[in-house]
C-alpha cells in the first residue's frame, strides 16, 4: 500500500465536514446548533446533505457530534450498540423516556457504552465547542434512529417531518412526503414500555471507563476497554482497546481484523511496508486486515489512542 492509498483511509480532524441538518431536531430550539459528522460508513443521518468521508464499513460505523455549550442532542435510541468517547470538552449524558432516569458527566478521554433499548441524549456542559466521537455497531448501523415521540412532535412545529423511509422532509422549502411514503410512526405506549430505564449507579459502574483509569491500565499493555474480559464487558460486534506510550507492540504486527485507530492525545507514527504517516488528535485511520504495521508516538509527552476492531459477534443488541 502506497502512502497515497493509505491517505484515502485517513480522515483528518481538520478535514471533517459537518452537517447541520442531519436529524429531525435540527431546528428545535436548544438543539439547532449541533453538527453531525459521518466518518466511516453511512451512519444514521436522516439528511441527504450528510457528507460521508469513507463509505466502506469494517463491521461498525464511526461518526462524531460537535456542539457549542448548552446545545442538546434529543432523546433517541438505536438498535445496535453505541459507544462515545469525549475528544474535546465536557459532556452530560442522560437517559430514560423523559431523560430523567439517570445521567453521567464525561470528561475528555472518558468512554461510555450506551445500552440498546434505552432512550439517550447528550449535552455539551463545557465552556467551549465540544466534540464526541462515536462507534455504532453493524455495517448498516441498526436501521436508523428511534426517536422519543416528543422529539417528533416538537419538530413538526419547525417544519420538519420524518418519513417512514428514514428521510427528512422540510415543509418550509415546499417539500412534502412522496406518494406512498407515510410519516414515521410514533411509538405506541406499549412499545415505549419496552424501553429500559436503568438507574445511574448500574449504568455508570458497568458502562463507563474513565481516561486516567485507562491510562494507568495501559502503562505496560493495551487496556481492554469494550469486549470480553474488558473494563466494559460487552459483545456488540466490535471491541475497543486503549493504547498509550507504554503499551505499544514491541514489533510490527498484523491482524486479520479491520482496525480503526482514533487518536485521543499526542501525535503517532504509523508505518507499514509501503511507507509511513503521522496521526494527530481527532484523526481516524482505517487500517486494512493483513497489513503489517507498527505504531508509536512520534513526539514526547502524553500520547493515547483508541483502537477499534470488528469481531465475529453479531452486531445486534448490546449484551452486558
SERO-4910 file (N, C-alpha, C, O; in steps of 0.05 Angstrom, whole numbers):
BEGIN
 pado doro    nc1    nc2    nc3   cac1   cac2   cac3    cc1    cc2    cc3    oc1    oc2    oc3
  Unk    A     17    -24      0      0      0      0     18     25      0     36     27     17
  Unk    A     12     43    -19     28     68    -21     18     88      0     -5     86     10
  Unk    A     34    108      6     25    129     24     -1    143     14    -18    150     30
  Unk    A     -3    146    -12    -27    159    -23    -51    142    -19    -73    152    -13
  Unk    A    -48    115    -22    -70     97    -17    -78     97     12   -102     97     19
  Unk    A    -59     98     30    -65     99     59    -79    125     66    -97    125     83
  Unk    A    -72    147     53    -84    172     59   -114    172     53   -129    187     66
  Unk    A   -123    156     34   -151    154     28   -166    140     50   -191    141     51
  Unk    A   -152    127     68   -164    113     91   -161    128    117   -167    118    138
  Unk    A   -152    153    115   -149    170    138   -168    194    136   -169    207    115
  Unk    A   -183    200    157   -199    224    158   -186    243    179   -186    237    203
  Unk    A   -175    264    169   -161    283    187   -182    301    201   -202    308    190
  Unk    A   -176    307    227   -195    323    242   -201    349    228   -224    358    228
  Unk    A   -180    362    217   -184    388    204   -200    386    178   -209    406    168
  Unk    A   -204    361    167   -218    358    142   -247    349    146   -262    346    127
  Unk    A   -255    345    171   -283    336    177   -303    356    166   -300    380    170
  Unk    A   -323    346    152   -344    362    140   -371    358    155   -381    336    155
  Unk    A   -381    379    169   -405    375    185   -430    378    169   -431    389    147
  Unk    A   -451    366    181   -478    370    170   -495    381    193   -496    370    215
  Unk    A   -509    404    188   -525    417    208   -555    410    205   -571    420    220
  Unk    A   -561    393    186   -589    385    181   -592    355    183   -610    344    170
  Unk    A   -575    342    199   -574    313    198   -599    299    210   -606    277    201
  Unk    A   -612    312    229   -633    298    244   -658    315    248   -658    339    242
  Unk    A   -679    302    257   -705    315    258   -706    339    278   -723    356    275
  Unk    A   -687    340    296   -687    362    316   -669    385    307   -661    401    323
  Unk    A   -662    386    281   -643    406    271   -653    434    274   -637    453    273
  Unk    A   -679    438    278   -690    466    282   -702    470    309   -710    492    316
  Unk    A   -703    449    325   -715    452    352   -697    469    369   -673    463    372
  Unk    A   -708    491    381   -691    508    398   -677    492    420   -688    474    433
  Unk    A   -651    498    423   -635    483    442   -619    461    429   -599    452    440
  Unk    A   -628    452    405   -614    430    391   -606    439    363   -595    423    347
  Unk    A   -611    464    356   -609    473    328   -580    482    321   -576    493    299
  Unk    A   -561    479    338   -534    487    332   -515    463    330   -490    467    327
  Unk    A   -525    439    332   -507    416    332   -498    408    304   -512    414    284
  Unk    A   -475    396    303   -464    387    277   -459    357    279   -450    347    299
  Unk    A   -465    343    257   -461    315    255   -440    308    235   -439    320    213
  Unk    A   -423    289    241   -402    280    223   -404    250    218   -406    235    237
  Unk    A   -404    242    193   -403    214    186   -376    207    175   -369    216    153
  Unk    A   -360    193    190   -332    189    184   -327    163    169   -315    163    147
  Unk    A   -337    140    180   -335    114    166   -363    101    166   -375     99    187
  Unk    A   -372     94    142   -398     82    139   -420    103    136   -415    126    140
  Unk    A   -444     93    129   -466    112    124   -478    124    148   -492    145    146
  Unk    A   -472    113    172   -483    124    197   -513    123    197   -526    106    185
  Unk    A   -525    142    212   -554    142    215   -566    169    208   -589    175    217
  Unk    A   -552    186    194   -562    212    186   -588    209    170   -591    191    154
  Unk    A   -606    228    175   -632    228    161   -632    248    138   -653    253    125
  Unk    A   -609    261    132   -608    283    113   -591    275     88   -570    263     91
  Unk    A   -601    281     64   -585    276     40   -561    294     38   -544    290     21
  Unk    A   -560    315     55   -537    334     55   -513    323     71   -492    336     71
  Unk    A   -517    301     85   -495    290    101   -472    280     84   -475    264     65
  Unk    A   -448    290     89   -424    281     75   -413    256     89   -411    255    113
  Unk    A   -406    236     73   -395    211     84   -366    210     75   -360    210     51
  Unk    A   -347    209     93   -319    210     87   -309    184     75   -296    184     54
  Unk    A   -314    161     88   -306    135     79   -331    117     79   -341    112    101
  Unk    A   -339    107     57   -364     92     56   -360     63     64   -379     50     75
  Unk    A   -337     51     59   -332     24     66   -334     20     96   -323     35    112
  Unk    A   -349      0    105   -352     -5    133   -337    -31    142   -337    -50    127
  Unk    A   -325    -30    165   -310    -53    175   -326    -70    195   -314    -84    211
  Unk    A   -352    -69    194   -369    -82    213   -380    -64    234   -396    -72    251
  Unk    A   -373    -38    232   -384    -18    250   -381      9    236   -367     12    216
  Unk    A   -394     30    247   -393     57    236   -378     75    256   -380     71    280
  Unk    A   -365     95    245   -352    116    261   -363    143    254   -365    150    231
  Unk    A   -371    158    274   -382    184    270   -373    203    292   -356    196    308
  Unk    A   -385    227    292   -378    247    313   -400    267    314   -416    270    296
  Unk    A   -402    280    337   -421    302    341   -406    326    353   -390    323    372
  Unk    A   -410    349    342   -398    374    352   -420    393    361   -439    397    346
  Unk    A   -417    404    384   -438    422    395   -426    445    411   -406    441    425
  Unk    A   -438    468    409   -429    490    426   -440    486    455   -457    468    458
  Unk    A   -432    502    474   -442    498    501   -472    500    503   -485    516    488
  Unk    A   -484    484    520   -513    483    526   -530    472    503   -554    473    504
  Unk    A   -517    462    482   -532    450    460   -538    421    466   -521    406    475
  Unk    A   -564    413    461   -573    386    467   -576    369    443   -584    379    421
  Unk    A   -570    343    445   -578    323    425   -602    309    437   -601    298    459
  Unk    A   -624    308    423   -650    300    434   -651    270    439   -635    254    429
  Unk    A   -670    262    456   -673    234    464   -679    216    441   -698    220    425
  Unk    A   -663    194    439   -666    175    417   -654    148    426   -642    146    447
  Unk    A   -658    128    409   -646    102    414   -636     90    388   -644     99    366
  Unk    A   -620     69    390   -610     54    367   -615     25    372   -619     16    394
  Unk    A   -615     10    350   -620    -19    352   -594    -35    356   -595    -59    360
  Unk    A   -571    -22    353   -546    -34    358   -530    -17    377   -539      5    385
  Unk    A   -507    -27    385   -491    -13    406   -482     15    396   -478     20    373
  Unk    A   -480     33    416   -470     60    411   -450     67    433   -458     67    457
  Unk    A   -426     72    426   -405     80    446   -394    107    438   -390    113    415
  Unk    A   -389    124    458   -378    151    454   -353    154    470   -351    144    493
  Unk    A   -333    168    459   -312    179    477   -310    209    472   -314    219    449
  Unk    A   -303    224    493   -302    253    491   -274    261    481   -254    256    493
  Unk    A   -274    274    458   -249    284    446   -243    312    457   -220    318    464
  Unk    A   -264    329    458   -260    356    467   -284    364    485   -307    359    478
  Unk    A   -278    376    508   -299    388    524   -308    370    547   -295    352    555
  Unk    A   -331    377    557   -344    364    580   -373    359    573   -387    378    564
  Unk    A   -382    335    576   -409    327    566   -426    313    587   -415    297    603
  Unk    A   -451    319    587   -471    306    604   -487    287    587   -500    296    567
  Unk    A   -488    262    593   -505    242    580   -528    235    599   -524    232    623
  Unk    A   -552    234    588   -576    228    605   -593    208    590   -591    205    565
  Unk    A   -610    194    604   -626    173    591   -653    169    605   -658    179    627
  Unk    A   -670    153    591   -697    148    601   -717    160    582   -711    177    566
  Unk    A   -742    152    585   -765    161    568   -766    192    567   -771    203    546
  Unk    A   -761    205    589   -761    234    590   -734    245    597   -731    269    603
  Unk    A   -713    229    596   -686    238    602   -680    241    631   -660    254    639
  Unk    A   -697    230    649   -694    234    677   -687    209    693   -687    209    718
  Unk    A   -682    186    679   -676    161    693   -648    162    705   -643    149    726
  Unk    A   -629    176    693   -602    177    703   -585    195    685   -593    202    663
  Unk    A   -561    202    695   -543    218    679   -514    213    689   -510    203    711
  Unk    A   -495    220    672   -467    218    679   -453    240    663   -460    246    641
  Unk    A   -433    252    676   -416    273    663   -390    261    655   -376    249    672
  Unk    A   -382    264    630   -357    253    620   -337    276    613   -345    297    603
  Unk    A   -312    271    620   -290    289    614   -275    279    590   -281    258    580
  Unk    A   -256    295    581   -240    287    557   -227    260    561   -213    256    581
  Unk    A   -231    243    541   -219    216    542   -236    195    554   -230    171    550
  Unk    A   -257    202    569   -275    182    580   -292    169    558   -297    182    538
  Unk    A   -300    144    562   -315    130    542   -340    118    555   -340    109    578
  Unk    A   -362    117    540   -388    109    550   -401     90    530   -405     98    507
  Unk    A   -407     66    538   -420     46    521   -450     46    529   -457     37    551
  Unk    A   -467     57    512   -495     61    519   -512     36    511   -512     28    488
  Unk    A   -525     24    530   -541      0    524   -563      6    504   -574     28    503
  Unk    A   -569    -14    487   -592    -11    469   -618    -13    484   -618    -21    508
  Unk    A   -639     -5    471   -665     -6    484   -668     15    506   -684     11    525
  Unk    A   -652     37    504   -653     58    524   -653     85    509   -636     89    492
  Unk    A   -671    103    515   -670    129    504   -647    144    517   -644    144    541
  Unk    A   -631    158    500   -609    173    510   -607    200    495   -615    203    472
  Unk    A   -595    219    509   -589    245    497   -563    255    509   -553    243    528
  Unk    A   -552    277    499   -527    287    510   -526    317    505   -538    328    487
  Unk    A   -510    330    522   -508    359    523   -480    368    529   -466    356    546
  Unk    A   -470    388    514   -444    399    520   -447    418    544   -460    439    542
  Unk    A   -435    410    566   -436    426    590   -410    440    596   -405    451    618
  Unk    A   -392    440    576   -367    455    578   -370    484    571   -392    493    566
  Unk    A   -348    498    570   -349    527    563   -341    533    535   -343    556    526
  Unk    A   -333    513    519   -325    517    491   -338    496    473   -351    477    483
  Unk    A   -336    499    447   -345    479    428   -333    452    435   -309    450    440
  Unk    A   -350    431    436   -340    405    443   -345    385    421   -361    389    403
  Unk    A   -331    362    423   -333    341    403   -332    314    417   -315    308    433
  Unk    A   -351    297    409   -351    269    418   -350    251    394   -363    257    373
  Unk    A   -335    230    396   -332    210    374   -349    186    381   -351    178    404
  Unk    A   -361    174    360   -380    152    365   -373    127    349   -361    129    327
  Unk    A   -380    104    360   -378     79    347   -405     66    347   -417     62    369
  Unk    A   -416     60    324   -442     47    321   -439     19    310   -426     15    290
  Unk    A   -452      0    323   -449    -28    315   -462    -33    288   -483    -22    282
  Unk    A   -451    -51    273   -462    -61    248   -454    -45    224   -449    -21    226
  Unk    A   -454    -57    201   -448    -43    176   -470    -23    170   -465     -1    159
  Unk    A   -495    -30    176   -517    -13    170   -526      3    194   -546     18    192
  Unk    A   -512      2    216   -517     18    240   -545     14    251   -556     33    262
  Unk    A   -556     -9    247   -581    -16    262   -606     -5    250   -627     -6    263
  Unk    A   -605      6    226   -630     15    213   -640     42    221   -664     47    218
  Unk    A   -623     59    231   -631     87    237   -636     93    266   -629     77    284
  Unk    A   -649    116    270   -653    127    297   -682    122    305   -700    125    288
  Unk    A   -687    115    330   -714    113    341   -717    137    360   -703    138    381
  Unk    A   -735    155    353   -738    180    369   -760    177    390   -780    164    386
  Unk    A   -755    190    413   -776    193    432   -799    209    419   -793    228    405
  Unk    A   -824    202    424   -847    215    410   -846    245    412   -853    259    393
  Unk    A   -839    256    435   -840    285    439   -820    299    420   -825    323    413
  Unk    A   -799    286    412   -779    298    393   -792    302    366   -789    323    354
  Unk    A   -807    282    357   -820    284    331   -842    305    332   -845    320    312
  Unk    A   -857    307    354   -878    327    356   -867    355    355   -878    372    342
  Unk    A   -845    359    370   -833    386    370   -823    394    343   -825    418    335
  Unk    A   -812    375    328   -801    381    302   -822    391    282   -816    407    264
  Unk    A   -846    380    285   -868    388    266   -872    418    267   -878    431    247
  Unk    A   -870    430    291   -874    459    294   -852    475    280   -855    500    278
  Unk    A   -831    462    271   -809    476    258   -805    467    229   -784    471    217
  Unk    A   -826    454    218   -827    448    190   -813    422    181   -811    417    157
  Unk    A   -804    405    200   -791    381    192   -808    356    198   -819    353    220
  Unk    A   -810    339    178   -825    314    180   -807    291    173   -793    293    152
  Unk    A   -807    270    189   -791    246    183   -809    226    170   -829    218    181
  Unk    A   -801    217    146   -816    196    132   -809    169    141   -788    164    154
  Unk    A   -827    150    135   -821    122    143   -798    111    128   -787     89    134
  Unk    A   -789    125    107   -765    117     92   -739    126    106   -717    122     96
  Unk    A   -742    140    130   -719    149    144   -707    175    135   -685    182    143
  Unk    A   -721    189    117   -712    214    106   -728    238    118   -752    235    123
  Unk    A   -714    261    120   -727    285    129   -739    300    106   -727    301     84
  Unk    A   -762    312    110   -775    329     91   -781    356    103   -792    358    125
  Unk    A   -774    378     89   -775    405    100   -799    420     88   -797    428     64
  Unk    A   -820    423    103   -843    436     93   -839    466     88   -853    478     72
  Unk    A   -819    478    101   -813    506     97   -800    511     69   -799    534     60
  Unk    A   -791    490     57   -780    491     30   -798    480      9   -791    475    -14
  Unk    A   -824    476     17   -843    466     -1   -842    436     -5   -856    425    -23
  Unk    A   -827    422     11   -825    393      8   -849    379     22   -860    390     42
  Unk    A   -857    357     12   -878    341     24   -870    311     21   -852    305      6
  Unk    A   -883    294     36   -877    266     35   -884    255      7   -905    261     -4
  Unk    A   -866    240     -5   -871    229    -32   -896    210    -31   -903    200    -10
  Unk    A   -908    206    -54   -931    188    -56   -922    160    -47   -902    150    -55
  Unk    A   -938    149    -29   -932    122    -19   -914    122      5   -910    100     16
  Unk    A   -904    145     14   -887    147     38   -903    160     60   -911    183     58
  Unk    A   -908    145     82   -923    156    104   -903    168    125   -879    162    124
  Unk    A   -914    185    143   -896    195    164   -886    171    181   -899    151    184
  Unk    A   -862    175    193   -851    155    211   -871    151    234   -876    170    248
  Unk    A   -881    127    238   -900    123    260   -886    127    287   -864    118    292
  Unk    A   -901    140    305   -890    144    332   -895    119    349   -915    104    344
  Unk    A   -878    114    368   -880     90    384   -906     91    401   -914    112    410
  Unk    A   -918     68    403   -942     66    420   -934     64    449   -911     60    456
  Unk    A   -954     68    467   -948     66    496   -937     38    503   -920     35    520
  Unk    A   -948     17    489   -938    -10    494   -909    -12    486   -893    -25    500
  Unk    A   -902     -1    462   -875     -2    453   -856     14    471   -834      6    476
  Unk    A   -866     37    480   -850     54    498   -844     39    524   -822     43    536
  Unk    A   -862     22    533   -859      8    557   -836    -12    556   -827    -21    577
  Unk    A   -827    -20    532   -806    -39    529   -778    -26    532   -758    -40    533
  Unk    A   -777      1    532   -751     14    535   -743     16    564   -759     25    581
  Unk    A   -719      7    570   -710      5    598   -703     33    609   -697     51    593
  Unk    A   -703     35    635   -695     60    649   -676     52    672   -683     55    695
  Unk    A   -652     43    664   -634     34    685   -625     56    703   -621     79    694
  Unk    A   -621     50    729   -612     71    748   -583     79    742   -567     63    731
  Unk    A   -576    103    750   -549    114    743   -527     96    754   -507     92    740
  Unk    A   -530     86    779   -508     71    790   -502     46    774   -479     38    772
  Unk    A   -523     33    763   -518      9    747   -504     15    721   -486      1    712
  Unk    A   -512     37    708   -500     45    682   -471     54    686   -453     46    672
  Unk    A   -467     72    705   -441     84    709   -420     63    717   -397     64    708
  Unk    A   -427     44    734   -408     24    744   -402      3    723   -381    -11    725
  Unk    A   -419     -1    703   -414    -22    683   -408    -13    655   -398    -28    639
  Unk    A   -415     12    648   -414     21    621   -396     45    616   -395     55    594
  Unk    A   -383     55    636   -366     79    634   -337     72    642   -332     58    662
  Unk    A   -318     80    626   -289     78    633   -277    106    632   -280    121    613
  Unk    A   -262    112    653   -250    139    655   -222    140    643   -207    120    644
  Unk    A   -215    163    632   -190    165    617   -166    158    634   -148    143    626
  Unk    A   -164    169    659   -140    165    674   -138    137    685   -116    127    691
  Unk    A   -161    123    688   -160     95    695   -149     79    672   -132     61    676
  Unk    A   -157     86    647   -147     72    624   -117     78    620   -102     60    613
  Unk    A   -109    102    625    -80    109    623    -64     92    642    -43     82    635
  Unk    A    -74     88    666    -59     72    686    -58     42    677    -37     30    679
  Unk    A    -80     32    667    -81      4    659    -64     -1    634    -55    -24    630
  Unk    A    -61     19    617    -46     16    592    -17     23    595     -3     27    575
  Unk    A     -7     24    620     21     31    624     41     11    612     63     19    604
  Unk    A     33    -15    611     51    -35    600     39    -52    578     54    -65    564
  Unk    A     13    -52    575      0    -67    554    -26    -53    547    -37    -39    563
  Unk    A    -37    -57    522    -62    -45    515    -84    -51    535    -87    -74    543
  Unk    A    -99    -32    543   -122    -36    561   -146    -45    546   -154    -32    526
  Unk    A   -158    -66    555   -183    -76    543   -206    -59    553   -212    -59    577
  Unk    A   -219    -44    535   -240    -25    544   -268    -36    540   -284    -36    558
  Unk    A   -274    -45    515   -300    -57    509   -295    -84    496   -280    -86    477
  Unk    A   -308   -105    507   -304   -131    496   -306   -152    517   -315   -147    540
  Unk    A   -297   -176    511   -296   -198    530   -273   -193    550   -251   -186    542
  Unk    A   -279   -197    576   -259   -192    596   -247   -164    595   -223   -160    599
  Unk    A   -264   -144    589   -255   -117    587   -267   -100    610   -283   -110    626
  Unk    A   -258    -75    612   -269    -57    632   -300    -55    629   -314    -56    649
  Unk    A   -309    -53    604   -337    -54    597   -342    -80    583   -335    -83    559
  Unk    A   -354    -99    597   -358   -126    585   -382   -126    567   -405   -124    576
  Unk    A   -377   -130    541   -399   -129    521   -389   -143    496   -365   -146    492
  Unk    A   -407   -152    480   -400   -164    454   -418   -152    432   -436   -165    422
  Unk    A   -413   -126    425   -431   -112    407   -424   -114    378   -435    -99    361
  Unk    A   -405   -131    370   -396   -133    342   -370   -118    338   -359   -119    315
  Unk    A   -360   -104    358   -334    -92    357   -321    -93    385   -335    -97    405
  Unk    A   -295    -89    386   -281    -87    411   -264    -62    411   -255    -53    390
  Unk    A   -259    -51    434   -243    -26    437   -220    -31    456   -224    -40    479
  Unk    A   -196    -24    448   -172    -24    465   -162      5    468   -169     22    451
  Unk    A   -147     10    488   -135     36    493   -105     33    495    -95     17    511
  Unk    A    -90     49    479    -61     47    478    -49     73    486    -59     95    480
  Unk    A    -27     72    500    -11     95    507     19     88    502     25     67    491
  Unk    A     36    106    510     64    103    503     76     77    512     92     65    498
  Unk    A     68     67    536     80     43    547     67     18    537     77     -4    544
  Unk    A     46     19    521     32     -5    514     33    -12    484     18    -29    475
  Unk    A     50      2    469     51     -4    441     66    -30    436     83    -37    452
  Unk    A     58    -45    415     72    -71    409    102    -66    405    110    -46    393
  Unk    A    118    -85    414    147    -83    411    157    -86    383    178    -76    375
  Unk    A    141   -100    366    150   -106    339    126   -101    320    103   -101    329
  Unk    A    132    -98    294    109    -96    275     90   -120    278     99   -142    284
  Unk    A     65   -115    273     45   -136    276     24   -134    253     23   -113    240
  Unk    A      9   -155    250    -13   -154    232    -36   -170    244    -33   -185    262
  Unk    A    -60   -165    234    -84   -178    244   -103   -183    221   -103   -168    201
  Unk    A   -120   -203    224   -140   -208    202   -165   -192    207   -184   -193    191
  Unk    A   -166   -176    229   -189   -159    234   -184   -131    221   -161   -123    218
  Unk    A   -206   -118    215   -204    -89    209   -196    -75    234   -205    -82    256
  Unk    A   -180    -54    232   -170    -39    255   -173     -9    249   -161      1    231
  Unk    A   -188      5    266   -192     33    264   -177     47    287   -183     41    310
  Unk    A   -159     65    281   -144     79    301   -156    107    304   -159    122    284
  Unk    A   -162    115    329   -174    141    335   -157    154    356   -158    147    379
  Unk    A   -143    175    348   -123    187    366   -137    206    385   -154    223    378
  Unk    A   -131    202    411   -141    220    432   -121    242    438   -128    266    436
  Unk    A    -97    235    445    -76    255    452    -50    248    439    -44    225    433
  Unk    A    -34    269    433     -8    266    422     -8    261    392    -29    260    379
  Unk    A     16    257    381     20    251    353     32    223    351     50    216    366
  Unk    A     22    208    331     31    180    328     42    175    300     33    187    281
  Unk    A     62    157    300     73    149    274     63    121    267     66    102    282
  Unk    A     50    119    244     40     93    234     58     86    210     59    101    191
  Unk    A     71     63    211     89     54    190     80     26    180     70     10    195
  Unk    A     85     21    155     79     -5    142    100     -8    120    116      9    115
  Unk    A     99    -31    106    119    -38     86    121    -17     64    143    -14     53
  Unk    A     99     -3     58    100     16     36    104     44     43    104     62     26
  Unk    A    107     50     69    111     78     77    104     83    106    102     65    122
  Unk    A     99    109    112     91    117    139     76    143    138     77    157    118
  Unk    A     61    148    159     46    173    161     45    181    190     52    166    208
  Unk    A     35    205    196     31    215    223      2    219    228    -13    229    210
  Unk    A     -7    213    252    -35    216    261    -35    235    284    -19    233    303
  Unk    A    -54    254    283    -57    275    304    -83    272    319   -100    256    310
  Unk    A    -87    285    341   -112    283    356   -136    289    339   -137    308    324
  Unk    A   -156    271    341   -180    274    325   -179    260    299   -200    258    285
  Unk    A   -155    250    290   -153    236    265   -164    207    268   -162    196    289
  Unk    A   -176    197    246   -186    170    246   -174    155    222   -175    165    200
  Unk    A   -162    132    227   -148    117    206   -159     88    205   -159     74    226
  Unk    A   -168     79    182   -178     52    178   -156     35    166   -151     36    141
  Unk    A   -142     18    182   -121      1    172   -133    -25    163   -147    -38    178
  Unk    A   -127    -34    138   -140    -59    128   -128    -84    141   -105    -83    151
  Unk    A   -143   -106    140   -132   -131    151   -108   -140    135   -105   -134    111
  Unk    A    -90   -155    148    -68   -168    135    -44   -150    128    -25   -159    117
  Unk    A    -46   -125    135    -24   -106    130     -6   -105    155    -15    -97    176
  Unk    A     19   -112    152     38   -110    175     43    -80    180     50    -65    162
  Unk    A     40    -73    206     43    -45    213     57    -42    240     57    -61    256
  Unk    A     68    -18    245     79    -12    271     68     15    279     61     32    262
  Unk    A     66     19    305     53     43    315     69     53    339     76     38    357
  Unk    A     74     79    340     89     91    362     84    121    364     80    133    343
  Unk    A     85    132    388     84    162    389    107    174    374    129    163    375
  Unk    A    102    196    361    124    209    345    135    233    359    154    245    349
  Unk    A    124    241    382    134    264    397    134    258    427    120    239    435
  Unk    A    149    273    442    149    270    471    122    279    482    108    295    470
  Unk    A    117    271    507     93    280    520     70    259    520     74    236    512
  Unk    A     47    267    530     25    249    532     15    239    505     13    254    486
  Unk    A     10    213    503      1    201    478    -19    179    485    -14    162    502
  Unk    A    -42    179    471    -62    158    475    -80    156    451    -84    176    436
  Unk    A    -90    132    446   -109    128    424   -127    105    430   -120     87    446
  Unk    A   -150    105    418   -169     82    419   -165     66    393   -163     77    371
  Unk    A   -165     39    396   -162     21    374   -188      4    373   -195    -10    392
  Unk    A   -202      5    351   -228     -8    348   -225    -30    327   -215    -25    305
  Unk    A   -234    -54    334   -233    -77    315   -260    -90    313   -275    -91    333
  Unk    A   -266   -101    290   -291   -117    287   -287   -144    300   -264   -152    304
  Unk    A   -308   -158    306   -307   -185    317   -327   -203    303   -342   -194    285
  Unk    A   -327   -228    311   -346   -247    299   -373   -245    312   -392   -258    302
  Unk    A   -376   -230    333   -402   -227    347   -422   -212    329   -414   -193    316
  Unk    A   -447   -220    329   -467   -205    313   -470   -177    324   -470   -173    349
  Unk    A   -474   -158    307   -478   -130    316   -507   -126    323   -519   -108    312
  Unk    A   -517   -141    341   -544   -138    350   -546   -124    376   -531   -105    381
  Unk    A   -564   -132    393   -568   -119    418   -543   -121    435   -530   -142    437
  Unk    A   -535    -99    447   -512    -99    465   -519   -116    490   -541   -115    501
  Unk    A   -500   -133    498   -505   -152    520   -486   -146    543   -462   -143    538
  Unk    A   -497   -144    567   -480   -138    590   -492   -150    615   -480   -147    636
***
